[in-house]
Amino acid sequence: MTIDDIRDRIDRLDSELLRIFNERASLALQIGEIKKGLDLPVYDPSREKRIFARMTAENDGPLDDQAIVRLFERVIDESRRLERIMTRGDH
Amino acid sequence: MLIVMRKTADEKAQEEIKSYLIERGFDIHQSTGANRVIIGVIGDTENIPEADIKAFPGVLQVVRIAKEE
């Protein structure tokens, strides 16, 4: 396999990640809407902890668990931001 | 604003400071390293009293980002 072949594969995976990130964000917005209706807080540390625990338990590498946590921290940060916009209507 | 947590800061300490910031409408970017957790605070942080942040358990340092003229 050439470097161009590998880069093509990475590009396809990036496009797939983009789609998945936005699908996940859409679900986070739905959660935000439900939380708004129920007047629940955006920040749910126990839920975040469960996500980190599950993702590191399922992690087969080569990314180590700390890297997985860092990546999901960013995903969760952005989901939380969307939920906040949904629940409070601000930026 | 960057908030550097102490090595000894436990999850409860992190949750307290994050709740404080999120409830006040700030976005945060948490970065967990091997020894330190750094919380980046996004938004207009000028009105957050530094002393209030430093008073939280587990907070080592608060770094304000200089404003560009």
Backbone of each chain as nested JSON, in Angstrom:
{
  "chains": [
    {"id": "A", "residues": [
      {"number": 1, "name": "MET", "atoms": {"N": [0.842, -1.199, 0.0], "CA": [0.0, 0.0, 0.0], "C": [0.887, 1.263, 0.0]}},
      {"number": 2, "name": "THR", "atoms": {"N": [0.559, 2.234, -0.863], "CA": [1.381, 3.452, -0.948], "C": [0.894, 4.486, 0.071]}},
      {"number": 3, "name": "ILE", "atoms": {"N": [1.71, 5.547, 0.235], "CA": [1.315, 6.614, 1.163], "C": [0.019, 7.284, 0.691]}},
      {"number": 4, "name": "ASP", "atoms": {"N": [-0.154, 7.409, -0.632], "CA": [-1.391, 8.004, -1.153], "C": [-2.602, 7.123, -0.852]}},
      {"number": 5, "name": "ASP", "atoms": {"N": [-2.402, 5.81, -0.968], "CA": [-3.498, 4.878, -0.635], "C": [-3.911, 5.063, 0.823]}},
      {"number": 6, "name": "ILE", "atoms": {"N": [-2.901, 5.151, 1.687], "CA": [-3.19, 5.284, 3.127], "C": [-3.881, 6.618, 3.402]}},
      {"number": 7, "name": "ARG", "atoms": {"N": [-3.41, 7.679, 2.737], "CA": [-4.025, 8.997, 2.935], "C": [-5.467, 9.015, 2.418]}},
      {"number": 8, "name": "ASP", "atoms": {"N": [-5.698, 8.315, 1.323], "CA": [-7.078, 8.216, 0.809], "C": [-7.98, 7.542, 1.841]}},
      {"number": 9, "name": "ARG", "atoms": {"N": [-7.444, 6.493, 2.431], "CA": [-8.21, 5.756, 3.457], "C": [-8.48, 6.667, 4.671]}},
      {"number": 10, "name": "ILE", "atoms": {"N": [-7.45, 7.45, 5.063], "CA": [-7.619, 8.39, 6.182], "C": [-8.683, 9.438, 5.83]}},
      {"number": 11, "name": "ASP", "atoms": {"N": [-8.652, 9.936, 4.599], "CA": [-9.648, 10.934, 4.181], "C": [-11.054, 10.365, 4.269]}},
      {"number": 12, "name": "ARG", "atoms": {"N": [-11.198, 9.122, 3.851], "CA": [-12.534, 8.502, 3.913], "C": [-12.978, 8.339, 5.364]}},
      {"number": 13, "name": "LEU", "atoms": {"N": [-12.031, 7.942, 6.209], "CA": [-12.364, 7.787, 7.633], "C": [-12.72, 9.141, 8.264]}},
      {"number": 14, "name": "ASP", "atoms": {"N": [-11.994, 10.191, 7.879], "CA": [-12.3, 11.528, 8.408], "C": [-13.72, 11.943, 8.021]}},
      {"number": 15, "name": "SER", "atoms": {"N": [-14.098, 11.656, 6.775], "CA": [-15.457, 11.991, 6.343], "C": [-16.485, 11.22, 7.153]}},
      {"number": 16, "name": "GLU", "atoms": {"N": [-16.169, 9.956, 7.419], "CA": [-17.072, 9.133, 8.228], "C": [-17.149, 9.67, 9.66]}},
      {"number": 17, "name": "LEU", "atoms": {"N": [-15.984, 10.083, 10.21], "CA": [-15.973, 10.67, 11.553], "C": [-16.821, 11.938, 11.596]}},
      {"number": 18, "name": "LEU", "atoms": {"N": [-16.695, 12.755, 10.558], "CA": [-17.476, 13.989, 10.494], "C": [-18.972, 13.683, 10.558]}},
      {"number": 19, "name": "ARG", "atoms": {"N": [-19.378, 12.688, 9.77], "CA": [-20.794, 12.301, 9.772], "C": [-21.208, 11.808, 11.155]}},
      {"number": 20, "name": "ILE", "atoms": {"N": [-20.355, 10.992, 11.758], "CA": [-20.677, 10.424, 13.078], "C": [-20.709, 11.523, 14.151]}},
      {"number": 21, "name": "PHE", "atoms": {"N": [-19.751, 12.445, 14.099], "CA": [-19.742, 13.549, 15.074], "C": [-21.057, 14.335, 14.995]}},
      {"number": 22, "name": "ASN", "atoms": {"N": [-21.481, 14.6, 13.757], "CA": [-22.702, 15.4, 13.614], "C": [-23.957, 14.604, 13.995]}},
      {"number": 23, "name": "GLU", "atoms": {"N": [-23.93, 13.306, 13.753], "CA": [-25.06, 12.475, 14.185], "C": [-25.134, 12.472, 15.709]}},
      {"number": 24, "name": "ARG", "atoms": {"N": [-23.962, 12.363, 16.335], "CA": [-23.918, 12.386, 17.803], "C": [-24.387, 13.747, 18.332]}},
      {"number": 25, "name": "ALA", "atoms": {"N": [-23.958, 14.819, 17.65], "CA": [-24.358, 16.164, 18.069], "C": [-25.872, 16.352, 17.955]}},
      {"number": 26, "name": "SER", "atoms": {"N": [-26.463, 15.777, 16.913], "CA": [-27.92, 15.875, 16.758], "C": [-28.63, 15.213, 17.935]}},
      {"number": 27, "name": "LEU", "atoms": {"N": [-28.079, 14.084, 18.367], "CA": [-28.677, 13.391, 19.518], "C": [-28.49, 14.217, 20.791]}},
      {"number": 28, "name": "ALA", "atoms": {"N": [-27.317, 14.873, 20.908], "CA": [-27.084, 15.725, 22.078], "C": [-28.088, 16.872, 22.114]}},
      {"number": 29, "name": "LEU", "atoms": {"N": [-28.411, 17.407, 20.93], "CA": [-29.419, 18.471, 20.873], "C": [-30.774, 17.966, 21.344]}},
      {"number": 30, "name": "GLN", "atoms": {"N": [-31.097, 16.722, 20.962], "CA": [-32.365, 16.141, 21.431], "C": [-32.361, 16.009, 22.949]}},
      {"number": 31, "name": "ILE", "atoms": {"N": [-31.213, 15.591, 23.488], "CA": [-31.094, 15.492, 24.953], "C": [-31.304, 16.876, 25.574]}},
      {"number": 32, "name": "GLY", "atoms": {"N": [-30.689, 17.894, 24.955], "CA": [-30.835, 19.252, 25.465], "C": [-32.288, 19.685, 25.505]}},
      {"number": 33, "name": "GLU", "atoms": {"N": [-33.027, 19.326, 24.463], "CA": [-34.446, 19.691, 24.401], "C": [-35.228, 19.018, 25.533]}},
      {"number": 34, "name": "ILE", "atoms": {"N": [-34.906, 17.745, 25.756], "CA": [-35.597, 17.006, 26.828], "C": [-35.224, 17.599, 28.185]}},
      {"number": 35, "name": "LYS", "atoms": {"N": [-33.932, 17.899, 28.373], "CA": [-33.493, 18.486, 29.646], "C": [-34.178, 19.824, 29.889]}},
      {"number": 36, "name": "LYS", "atoms": {"N": [-34.334, 20.598, 28.809], "CA": [-34.999, 21.894, 28.944], "C": [-36.428, 21.692, 29.443]}},
      {"number": 37, "name": "GLY", "atoms": {"N": [-37.121, 20.712, 28.853], "CA": [-38.502, 20.424, 29.253], "C": [-38.603, 19.981, 30.695]}},
      {"number": 38, "name": "LEU", "atoms": {"N": [-37.577, 19.267, 31.143], "CA": [-37.603, 18.717, 32.507], "C": [-36.836, 19.608, 33.49]}},
      {"number": 39, "name": "ASP", "atoms": {"N": [-36.278, 20.709, 32.986], "CA": [-35.485, 21.637, 33.798], "C": [-34.314, 20.909, 34.492]}},
      {"number": 40, "name": "LEU", "atoms": {"N": [-33.624, 20.092, 33.714], "CA": [-32.47, 19.349, 34.243], "C": [-31.179, 20.078, 33.896]}},
      {"number": 41, "name": "PRO", "atoms": {"N": [-30.136, 19.93, 34.711], "CA": [-28.874, 20.612, 34.407], "C": [-28.166, 20.009, 33.196]}},
      {"number": 42, "name": "VAL", "atoms": {"N": [-27.431, 20.87, 32.474], "CA": [-26.665, 20.415, 31.309], "C": [-25.517, 19.499, 31.742]}},
      {"number": 43, "name": "TYR", "atoms": {"N": [-24.88, 19.87, 32.836], "CA": [-23.696, 19.117, 33.281], "C": [-24.115, 17.914, 34.102]}},
      {"number": 44, "name": "ASP", "atoms": {"N": [-23.728, 16.754, 33.623], "CA": [-24.085, 15.507, 34.294], "C": [-22.794, 14.693, 34.458]}},
      {"number": 45, "name": "PRO", "atoms": {"N": [-22.02, 14.977, 35.535], "CA": [-20.699, 14.341, 35.668], "C": [-20.75, 12.821, 35.718]}},
      {"number": 46, "name": "SER", "atoms": {"N": [-21.81, 12.259, 36.271], "CA": [-21.855, 10.792, 36.358], "C": [-21.992, 10.177, 34.968]}},
      {"number": 47, "name": "ARG", "atoms": {"N": [-22.744, 10.843, 34.111], "CA": [-22.897, 10.362, 32.731], "C": [-21.545, 10.44, 31.986]}},
      {"number": 48, "name": "GLU", "atoms": {"N": [-20.834, 11.555, 32.174], "CA": [-19.536, 11.707, 31.516], "C": [-18.565, 10.629, 31.998]}},
      {"number": 49, "name": "LYS", "atoms": {"N": [-18.602, 10.374, 33.3], "CA": [-17.719, 9.355, 33.868], "C": [-18.018, 7.982, 33.269]}},
      {"number": 50, "name": "ARG", "atoms": {"N": [-19.296, 7.693, 33.084], "CA": [-19.681, 6.386, 32.515], "C": [-19.193, 6.258, 31.072]}},
      {"number": 51, "name": "ILE", "atoms": {"N": [-19.267, 7.373, 30.331], "CA": [-18.792, 7.325, 28.931], "C": [-17.293, 7.035, 28.895]}},
      {"number": 52, "name": "PHE", "atoms": {"N": [-16.52, 7.742, 29.727], "CA": [-15.066, 7.509, 29.749], "C": [-14.761, 6.058, 30.147]}},
      {"number": 53, "name": "ALA", "atoms": {"N": [-15.466, 5.573, 31.142], "CA": [-15.215, 4.207, 31.624], "C": [-15.541, 3.182, 30.541]}},
      {"number": 54, "name": "ARG", "atoms": {"N": [-16.643, 3.4, 29.857], "CA": [-17.049, 2.447, 28.822], "C": [-16.083, 2.477, 27.641]}},
      {"number": 55, "name": "MET", "atoms": {"N": [-15.696, 3.676, 27.234], "CA": [-14.822, 3.793, 26.064], "C": [-13.425, 3.237, 26.342]}},
      {"number": 56, "name": "THR", "atoms": {"N": [-12.912, 3.459, 27.547], "CA": [-11.582, 2.91, 27.85], "C": [-11.656, 1.393, 28.026]}},
      {"number": 57, "name": "ALA", "atoms": {"N": [-12.784, 0.903, 28.523], "CA": [-12.938, -0.55, 28.664], "C": [-12.997, -1.231, 27.298]}},
      {"number": 58, "name": "GLU", "atoms": {"N": [-13.586, -0.544, 26.332], "CA": [-13.724, -1.127, 24.989], "C": [-12.497, -0.871, 24.116]}},
      {"number": 59, "name": "ASN", "atoms": {"N": [-11.57, -0.048, 24.625], "CA": [-10.444, 0.374, 23.791], "C": [-9.43, -0.754, 23.557]}},
      {"number": 60, "name": "ASP", "atoms": {"N": [-9.188, -1.029, 22.295], "CA": [-8.195, -2.047, 21.931], "C": [-6.91, -1.438, 21.363]}},
      {"number": 61, "name": "GLY", "atoms": {"N": [-6.806, -0.118, 21.35], "CA": [-5.601, 0.544, 20.849], "C": [-5.553, 0.61, 19.335]}},
      {"number": 62, "name": "PRO", "atoms": {"N": [-4.518, 1.186, 18.764], "CA": [-3.258, 1.583, 19.408], "C": [-3.326, 2.857, 20.255]}},
      {"number": 63, "name": "LEU", "atoms": {"N": [-4.428, 3.6, 20.211], "CA": [-4.526, 4.752, 21.111], "C": [-4.614, 4.234, 22.546]}},
      {"number": 64, "name": "ASP", "atoms": {"N": [-3.841, 4.852, 23.46], "CA": [-3.943, 4.392, 24.843], "C": [-5.169, 5.031, 25.513]}},
      {"number": 65, "name": "ASP", "atoms": {"N": [-5.488, 4.558, 26.713], "CA": [-6.715, 5.0, 27.383], "C": [-6.725, 6.501, 27.652]}},
      {"number": 66, "name": "GLN", "atoms": {"N": [-5.555, 7.061, 27.973], "CA": [-5.504, 8.508, 28.225], "C": [-5.843, 9.292, 26.966]}},
      {"number": 67, "name": "ALA", "atoms": {"N": [-5.379, 8.784, 25.842], "CA": [-5.695, 9.454, 24.574], "C": [-7.193, 9.363, 24.288]}},
      {"number": 68, "name": "ILE", "atoms": {"N": [-7.772, 8.206, 24.578], "CA": [-9.217, 8.038, 24.373], "C": [-9.991, 9.02, 25.248]}},
      {"number": 69, "name": "VAL", "atoms": {"N": [-9.565, 9.152, 26.509], "CA": [-10.246, 10.104, 27.408], "C": [-10.126, 11.523, 26.859]}},
      {"number": 70, "name": "ARG", "atoms": {"N": [-8.924, 11.89, 26.411], "CA": [-8.746, 13.252, 25.879], "C": [-9.651, 13.497, 24.668]}},
      {"number": 71, "name": "LEU", "atoms": {"N": [-9.739, 12.511, 23.788], "CA": [-10.588, 12.685, 22.605], "C": [-12.06, 12.836, 23.003]}},
      {"number": 72, "name": "PHE", "atoms": {"N": [-12.509, 11.972, 23.913], "CA": [-13.917, 12.051, 24.315], "C": [-14.205, 13.278, 25.173]}},
      {"number": 73, "name": "GLU", "atoms": {"N": [-13.192, 13.785, 25.874], "CA": [-13.396, 15.057, 26.591], "C": [-13.806, 16.15, 25.612]}},
      {"number": 74, "name": "ARG", "atoms": {"N": [-13.131, 16.177, 24.46], "CA": [-13.459, 17.213, 23.473], "C": [-14.852, 16.996, 22.89]}},
      {"number": 75, "name": "VAL", "atoms": {"N": [-15.171, 15.734, 22.607], "CA": [-16.496, 15.434, 22.053], "C": [-17.578, 15.842, 23.049]}},
      {"number": 76, "name": "ILE", "atoms": {"N": [-17.349, 15.515, 24.307], "CA": [-18.333, 15.836, 25.344], "C": [-18.417, 17.353, 25.582]}},
      {"number": 77, "name": "ASP", "atoms": {"N": [-17.241, 18.024, 25.555], "CA": [-17.245, 19.492, 25.693], "C": [-18.179, 20.117, 24.647]}},
      {"number": 78, "name": "GLU", "atoms": {"N": [-18.049, 19.65, 23.417], "CA": [-18.851, 20.244, 22.341], "C": [-20.317, 19.855, 22.444]}},
      {"number": 79, "name": "SER", "atoms": {"N": [-20.584, 18.629, 22.887], "CA": [-21.978, 18.209, 23.085], "C": [-22.63, 19.053, 24.17]}},
      {"number": 80, "name": "ARG", "atoms": {"N": [-21.87, 19.295, 25.242], "CA": [-22.389, 20.085, 26.356], "C": [-22.704, 21.513, 25.906]}},
      {"number": 81, "name": "ARG", "atoms": {"N": [-21.82, 22.034, 25.051], "CA": [-22.042, 23.387, 24.536], "C": [-23.348, 23.445, 23.738]}},
      {"number": 82, "name": "LEU", "atoms": {"N": [-23.575, 22.431, 22.907], "CA": [-24.818, 22.398, 22.135], "C": [-26.035, 22.283, 23.054]}},
      {"number": 83, "name": "GLU", "atoms": {"N": [-25.913, 21.429, 24.067], "CA": [-27.023, 21.272, 25.018], "C": [-27.317, 22.594, 25.725]}},
      {"number": 84, "name": "ARG", "atoms": {"N": [-26.239, 23.325, 26.06], "CA": [-26.426, 24.602, 26.757], "C": [-27.164, 25.593, 25.856]}},
      {"number": 85, "name": "ILE", "atoms": {"N": [-26.76, 25.61, 24.589], "CA": [-27.444, 26.501, 23.649], "C": [-28.921, 26.119, 23.561]}},
      {"number": 86, "name": "MET", "atoms": {"N": [-29.172, 24.816, 23.527], "CA": [-30.549, 24.34, 23.437], "C": [-31.345, 24.697, 24.689]}},
      {"number": 87, "name": "THR", "atoms": {"N": [-30.757, 24.498, 25.859], "CA": [-31.51, 24.69, 27.096], "C": [-31.635, 26.15, 27.493]}},
      {"number": 88, "name": "ARG", "atoms": {"N": [-30.623, 26.953, 27.15], "CA": [-30.655, 28.355, 27.595], "C": [-30.809, 29.33, 26.446]}},
      {"number": 89, "name": "GLY", "atoms": {"N": [-30.583, 28.84, 25.23], "CA": [-30.744, 29.708, 24.076], "C": [-29.695, 30.784, 23.971]}},
      {"number": 90, "name": "ASP", "atoms": {"N": [-28.526, 30.565, 24.613], "CA": [-27.468, 31.565, 24.504], "C": [-26.218, 30.951, 23.884]}},
      {"number": 91, "name": "HIS", "atoms": {"N": [-25.191, 31.779, 23.712], "CA": [-23.947, 31.289, 23.106], "C": [-22.761, 31.552, 24.011]}}
    ]},
    {"id": "B", "residues": [
      {"number": 1, "name": "MET", "atoms": {"N": [-9.489, 32.072, 29.87], "CA": [-8.972, 31.759, 31.201], "C": [-8.618, 30.279, 31.265]}},
      {"number": 2, "name": "LEU", "atoms": {"N": [-7.481, 30.007, 31.887], "CA": [-7.076, 28.612, 32.088], "C": [-7.037, 28.326, 33.586]}},
      {"number": 3, "name": "ILE", "atoms": {"N": [-7.584, 27.211, 33.956], "CA": [-7.566, 26.804, 35.363], "C": [-6.755, 25.514, 35.456]}},
      {"number": 4, "name": "VAL", "atoms": {"N": [-5.686, 25.581, 36.209], "CA": [-4.833, 24.404, 36.388], "C": [-5.18, 23.775, 37.732]}},
      {"number": 5, "name": "MET", "atoms": {"N": [-5.543, 22.511, 37.674], "CA": [-5.907, 21.808, 38.905], "C": [-4.666, 21.158, 39.532]}},
      {"number": 6, "name": "ARG", "atoms": {"N": [-4.697, 21.027, 40.838], "CA": [-3.585, 20.379, 41.541], "C": [-3.527, 18.894, 41.182]}},
      {"number": 7, "name": "LYS", "atoms": {"N": [-2.338, 18.325, 41.317], "CA": [-2.184, 16.873, 41.087], "C": [-3.134, 16.09, 41.98]}},
      {"number": 8, "name": "THR", "atoms": {"N": [-3.347, 16.629, 43.177], "CA": [-4.142, 15.905, 44.177], "C": [-5.641, 16.153, 44.031]}},
      {"number": 9, "name": "ALA", "atoms": {"N": [-6.03, 17.02, 43.088], "CA": [-7.46, 17.343, 42.946], "C": [-8.23, 16.09, 42.522]}},
      {"number": 10, "name": "ASP", "atoms": {"N": [-9.241, 15.757, 43.3], "CA": [-10.005, 14.55, 42.958], "C": [-11.169, 14.913, 42.017]}},
      {"number": 11, "name": "GLU", "atoms": {"N": [-11.928, 13.899, 41.633], "CA": [-13.023, 14.121, 40.677], "C": [-14.06, 15.089, 41.229]}},
      {"number": 12, "name": "LYS", "atoms": {"N": [-14.297, 15.006, 42.55], "CA": [-15.307, 15.882, 43.155], "C": [-14.894, 17.352, 43.004]}},
      {"number": 13, "name": "ALA", "atoms": {"N": [-13.599, 17.614, 43.202], "CA": [-13.097, 18.987, 43.059], "C": [-13.268, 19.47, 41.618]}},
      {"number": 14, "name": "GLN", "atoms": {"N": [-12.992, 18.581, 40.675], "CA": [-13.162, 18.955, 39.261], "C": [-14.625, 19.229, 38.939]}},
      {"number": 15, "name": "GLU", "atoms": {"N": [-15.498, 18.366, 39.477], "CA": [-16.926, 18.533, 39.206], "C": [-17.444, 19.856, 39.77]}},
      {"number": 16, "name": "GLU", "atoms": {"N": [-16.941, 20.239, 40.953], "CA": [-17.403, 21.482, 41.584], "C": [-17.081, 22.699, 40.731]}},
      {"number": 17, "name": "ILE", "atoms": {"N": [-15.848, 22.77, 40.283], "CA": [-15.441, 23.943, 39.496], "C": [-16.127, 23.937, 38.131]}},
      {"number": 18, "name": "LYS", "atoms": {"N": [-16.277, 22.755, 37.542], "CA": [-16.949, 22.677, 36.244], "C": [-18.423, 23.07, 36.364]}},
      {"number": 19, "name": "SER", "atoms": {"N": [-19.075, 22.609, 37.429], "CA": [-20.481, 22.986, 37.643], "C": [-20.619, 24.491, 37.775]}},
      {"number": 20, "name": "TYR", "atoms": {"N": [-19.716, 25.082, 38.561], "CA": [-19.748, 26.535, 38.781], "C": [-19.694, 27.271, 37.44]}},
      {"number": 21, "name": "LEU", "atoms": {"N": [-18.771, 26.85, 36.58], "CA": [-18.574, 27.536, 35.307], "C": [-19.731, 27.285, 34.343]}},
      {"number": 22, "name": "ILE", "atoms": {"N": [-20.153, 26.038, 34.248], "CA": [-21.219, 25.693, 33.287], "C": [-22.533, 26.349, 33.682]}},
      {"number": 23, "name": "GLU", "atoms": {"N": [-22.819, 26.362, 34.991], "CA": [-24.061, 26.995, 35.453], "C": [-24.077, 28.485, 35.151]}},
      {"number": 24, "name": "ARG", "atoms": {"N": [-22.894, 29.083, 35.016], "CA": [-22.812, 30.512, 34.691], "C": [-22.712, 30.764, 33.185]}},
      {"number": 25, "name": "GLY", "atoms": {"N": [-22.928, 29.722, 32.422], "CA": [-23.021, 29.895, 30.975], "C": [-21.708, 29.84, 30.22]}},
      {"number": 26, "name": "PHE", "atoms": {"N": [-20.651, 29.381, 30.88], "CA": [-19.366, 29.29, 30.184], "C": [-19.199, 27.902, 29.568]}},
      {"number": 27, "name": "ASP", "atoms": {"N": [-18.544, 27.89, 28.416], "CA": [-18.131, 26.61, 27.842], "C": [-16.763, 26.281, 28.401]}},
      {"number": 28, "name": "ILE", "atoms": {"N": [-16.504, 25.004, 28.563], "CA": [-15.199, 24.604, 29.068], "C": [-14.581, 23.549, 28.154]}},
      {"number": 29, "name": "HIS", "atoms": {"N": [-13.279, 23.567, 28.101], "CA": [-12.533, 22.528, 27.406], "C": [-11.588, 21.907, 28.418]}},
      {"number": 30, "name": "GLN", "atoms": {"N": [-11.899, 20.703, 28.788], "CA": [-11.059, 20.023, 29.771], "C": [-9.977, 19.24, 29.065]}},
      {"number": 31, "name": "SER", "atoms": {"N": [-8.778, 19.296, 29.598], "CA": [-7.687, 18.501, 29.052], "C": [-7.01, 17.757, 30.196]}},
      {"number": 32, "name": "THR", "atoms": {"N": [-7.126, 16.458, 30.162], "CA": [-6.579, 15.643, 31.239], "C": [-5.227, 15.083, 30.835]}},
      {"number": 33, "name": "GLY", "atoms": {"N": [-4.197, 15.497, 31.536], "CA": [-2.869, 14.958, 31.281], "C": [-2.546, 13.881, 32.298]}},
      {"number": 34, "name": "ALA", "atoms": {"N": [-1.328, 13.386, 32.223], "CA": [-0.921, 12.324, 33.14], "C": [-0.905, 12.825, 34.582]}},
      {"number": 35, "name": "ASN", "atoms": {"N": [-0.522, 14.098, 34.76], "CA": [-0.402, 14.643, 36.112], "C": [-1.356, 15.786, 36.412]}},
      {"number": 36, "name": "ARG", "atoms": {"N": [-1.814, 16.456, 35.391], "CA": [-2.608, 17.666, 35.616], "C": [-3.881, 17.646, 34.796]}},
      {"number": 37, "name": "VAL", "atoms": {"N": [-4.891, 18.305, 35.352], "CA": [-6.083, 18.601, 34.559], "C": [-6.108, 20.105, 34.348]}},
      {"number": 38, "name": "ILE", "atoms": {"N": [-6.271, 20.503, 33.1], "CA": [-6.375, 21.923, 32.78], "C": [-7.761, 22.169, 32.201]}},
      {"number": 39, "name": "ILE", "atoms": {"N": [-8.43, 23.183, 32.746], "CA": [-9.759, 23.525, 32.259], "C": [-9.668, 24.869, 31.547]}},
      {"number": 40, "name": "GLY", "atoms": {"N": [-9.938, 24.852, 30.279], "CA": [-9.986, 26.092, 29.506], "C": [-11.401, 26.636, 29.572]}},
      {"number": 41, "name": "VAL", "atoms": {"N": [-11.524, 27.895, 29.927], "CA": [-12.852, 28.499, 30.051], "C": [-13.08, 29.415, 28.853]}},
      {"number": 42, "name": "ILE", "atoms": {"N": [-14.151, 29.163, 28.128], "CA": [-14.449, 29.914, 26.916], "C": [-15.597, 30.876, 27.207]}},
      {"number": 43, "name": "GLY", "atoms": {"N": [-15.426, 32.088, 26.805], "CA": [-16.479, 33.086, 27.019], "C": [-15.889, 34.34, 27.628]}},
      {"number": 44, "name": "ASP", "atoms": {"N": [-16.766, 35.26, 27.995], "CA": [-16.32, 36.525, 28.559], "C": [-16.027, 36.328, 30.045]}},
      {"number": 45, "name": "THR", "atoms": {"N": [-14.776, 35.994, 30.321], "CA": [-14.413, 35.616, 31.693], "C": [-13.935, 36.81, 32.531]}},
      {"number": 46, "name": "GLU", "atoms": {"N": [-14.003, 37.995, 31.94], "CA": [-13.49, 39.171, 32.658], "C": [-14.169, 39.385, 33.999]}},
      {"number": 47, "name": "ASN", "atoms": {"N": [-15.438, 39.027, 34.05], "CA": [-16.192, 39.289, 35.278], "C": [-16.159, 38.149, 36.289]}},
      {"number": 48, "name": "ILE", "atoms": {"N": [-15.394, 37.108, 35.955], "CA": [-15.255, 36.034, 36.952], "C": [-14.177, 36.461, 37.944]}},
      {"number": 49, "name": "PRO", "atoms": {"N": [-14.525, 36.622, 39.212], "CA": [-13.487, 37.001, 40.178], "C": [-12.466, 35.881, 40.343]}},
      {"number": 50, "name": "GLU", "atoms": {"N": [-11.205, 36.217, 40.115], "CA": [-10.136, 35.223, 40.197], "C": [-10.1, 34.566, 41.583]}},
      {"number": 51, "name": "ALA", "atoms": {"N": [-10.37, 35.386, 42.597], "CA": [-10.324, 34.866, 43.967], "C": [-11.381, 33.777, 44.176]}},
      {"number": 52, "name": "ASP", "atoms": {"N": [-12.541, 33.945, 43.52], "CA": [-13.603, 32.938, 43.649], "C": [-13.134, 31.603, 43.084]}},
      {"number": 53, "name": "ILE", "atoms": {"N": [-12.452, 31.671, 41.928], "CA": [-11.98, 30.436, 41.288], "C": [-10.89, 29.791, 42.143]}},
      {"number": 54, "name": "LYS", "atoms": {"N": [-9.972, 30.629, 42.638], "CA": [-8.866, 30.085, 43.435], "C": [-9.35, 29.467, 44.733]}},
      {"number": 55, "name": "ALA", "atoms": {"N": [-10.526, 29.891, 45.176], "CA": [-11.053, 29.383, 46.449], "C": [-11.599, 27.96, 46.326]}},
      {"number": 56, "name": "PHE", "atoms": {"N": [-11.81, 27.516, 45.087], "CA": [-12.323, 26.147, 44.922], "C": [-11.254, 25.136, 45.32]}},
      {"number": 57, "name": "PRO", "atoms": {"N": [-11.66, 24.051, 45.945], "CA": [-10.673, 23.037, 46.305], "C": [-10.02, 22.445, 45.052]}},
      {"number": 58, "name": "GLY", "atoms": {"N": [-8.736, 22.24, 45.125], "CA": [-8.043, 21.577, 44.021], "C": [-7.505, 22.505, 42.96]}},
      {"number": 59, "name": "VAL", "atoms": {"N": [-7.822, 23.81, 43.053], "CA": [-7.325, 24.743, 42.038], "C": [-5.913, 25.177, 42.402]}},
      {"number": 60, "name": "LEU", "atoms": {"N": [-4.966, 24.968, 41.487], "CA": [-3.576, 25.368, 41.728], "C": [-3.306, 26.774, 41.202]}},
      {"number": 61, "name": "GLN", "atoms": {"N": [-3.784, 27.041, 39.992], "CA": [-3.416, 28.288, 39.335], "C": [-4.531, 28.734, 38.388]}},
      {"number": 62, "name": "VAL", "atoms": {"N": [-4.731, 30.038, 38.331], "CA": [-5.687, 30.617, 37.381], "C": [-4.897, 31.547, 36.465]}},
      {"number": 63, "name": "VAL", "atoms": {"N": [-5.014, 31.297, 35.18], "CA": [-4.257, 32.1, 34.217], "C": [-5.244, 32.858, 33.334]}},
      {"number": 64, "name": "ARG", "atoms": {"N": [-5.163, 34.165, 33.388], "CA": [-6.007, 34.966, 32.502], "C": [-5.294, 35.158, 31.165]}},
      {"number": 65, "name": "ILE", "atoms": {"N": [-6.035, 35.118, 30.1], "CA": [-5.456, 35.315, 28.774], "C": [-5.455, 36.817, 28.491]}},
      {"number": 66, "name": "ALA", "atoms": {"N": [-4.294, 37.318, 28.099], "CA": [-4.178, 38.755, 27.845], "C": [-5.08, 39.18, 26.691]}},
      {"number": 67, "name": "LYS", "atoms": {"N": [-5.707, 40.346, 26.863], "CA": [-6.555, 40.865, 25.792], "C": [-5.68, 41.51, 24.715]}},
      {"number": 68, "name": "GLU", "atoms": {"N": [-6.05, 41.281, 23.472], "CA": [-5.319, 41.94, 22.388], "C": [-5.856, 43.348, 22.233]}},
      {"number": 69, "name": "GLU", "atoms": {"N": [-4.962, 44.273, 22.017], "CA": [-5.387, 45.678, 21.872], "C": [-5.914, 45.9, 20.459]}}
    ]}
  ]
}
